[in-house]
């Protein structure tokens, strides 16, 4: 799986998404400009000790991202979409893209990918759901559809036995 953050603005969100990516074996793609430095303490604090293990790619533009990934299947999370995120079929090599926290994916990109636009249902009067929560919601649906391939499905107690 792949998560793409287009021009992310808030380091805490990116750090949390990075941690989720490490825990799920998901590659994180960042499209510049970023609203922070990857060396900022806030991003490392949110990513904890996971951040050094993150499979991370950074691109100077959306066009560069598309070219270097051979025009991949990209699901675009947006409040403007007609389709719900749980109504599409995800492949393990698919990309799920999210826009900047303050404005979302530019409409110029969305109109070129209308069939790949997906949304999380919510009350009509609300603007959006937090970026790292949105990424986790959609990523885990994609992983569920693929039977959580490669992930451990059972846990163990630390001191006691089940």
N, C-alpha and C positions, 0 to 999 in steps of 0.2 A: 504494500500500500504506500501511497504518497500523499502527504499534506503539503499544500502550497499556500503561502501567505504572501499576498500581493501588497507591497508597501506597508507592512505592519508598523504601527505607531507606538505601541505600549510594550515596553520590555517584559513586564510581568506576564502578559498574555503569551508572548512568544516563548518565554522560559517555561511556562506551564505546558504549553503545547509540545515543546521539545521533550519534556519529561514523559508525556504521554506517548510520544513517538518512540522513545527509547524502550519503554515498557511493552510496546506492541510490535517492535521491529519495523517501524514505519520510517521512511525517509522524509526529512523536512526540507522543503525548497522555499527559499526566501527571494522575493523579487524586489530589487532596490527601486527607489531609495528607501532605506529603513529610517524609522523615527528615533533611532537610538544606535549606539555602538554595540557590537557583539561582545565587546570587552567590558561593558557596563556591569557594575556589581548587581544591579537589579535583575538583569537577565540571568546571571549566574545564581543569584539567591533563589529565584523562582525555579530554576532548573536543577538546583541542588547538585549532588554529586553525579547526576545523570548526564549533565551537559557535555562533559568530555567524551562520552560514549555515543553522542548523537551523530547520526548519519545526515550530514548537513550539506546542502548545495546552495550557493548564492549566485544570482543572476543580475546583470545590470538593467534588464528590461523584460517585459512579457514576451516580446518577439524572440529574444535570446533564449529564454526558458523554453518556448515552444520548439525552436530550432534544435537546441541541444538535446531535447527529449523526443525528437522525431515526431512532432505534432501528436502528442498522446491524447488518450481519452481523458478529458478534464471535466469533472462535475463541478459546477460553479454554484456555491452556496450564496443565495441572495434572497432578501425579503420580497423581491419583485417577481420571483418565479411562479409559474403556473403549477408545477409538479411538487409533490411532497417527497422529501428525501428517502422515505421508506418505500416509495412506489417504483423505484428504479432498481436495476440489477447491476451490482458492482463486481468488477473483476479484480483480482489481487494485484494487478499492475496498473490499476486506474489511479488517477490523481483527483484529489478533492481540494478545490481552491476557495479561499476566503479573502475578502477585501480588507482594506484598512478600517480600523474601528470607527472612525468618524464619518465615513462616506460609502463604504462597501466597494465592490468591484465596479469599475467604470462602465456606464451603460454602453459605450462604444465597443467594449469587449463582450458584454452580455448579449447584445443583439446579433452578434456573429455566432453565438453558441446557445441559442434559445432552447434547443432540445436537451441541452446538458445542464440547464439551470434548475436548481432544486431549492426547496425552502423547508424550514422547520415551522410547523403550525404554531400560531400564538394568537392572542387577542389582537384584533385589528387596530386598536388604539395604541399598541406598544410599538416602539421603534425597532428594537432588535434584542437578541439574547447575547450575553457576553461571548466574545470570540473564542476563548478557550473552552467554554461549555459547548458552544456550537460545534467546534472541531471534534470534541469527544463524542457528542451525540451521533454525529454522522459517521465518524470513523468506526465507532463500535457497531453501528448498523451494517456497514460494509464488511467488517470482520465477521459479524454474526452470519451474514449471508454466505460467507466462505468458510463456515464451520470453525472459525477462530484458528485458521491454519497456522501451525507453528507455535501457537500459544498454549501455555499450561492452563488446563481447565479445572484442575483440582488443587486445593491448598492443603497445608498441613499445619497443625497446631505446634506452637513452640515448646511448651512444657508438658502438655497432656496429650492423650490420644483420643481419637474419635471412637 
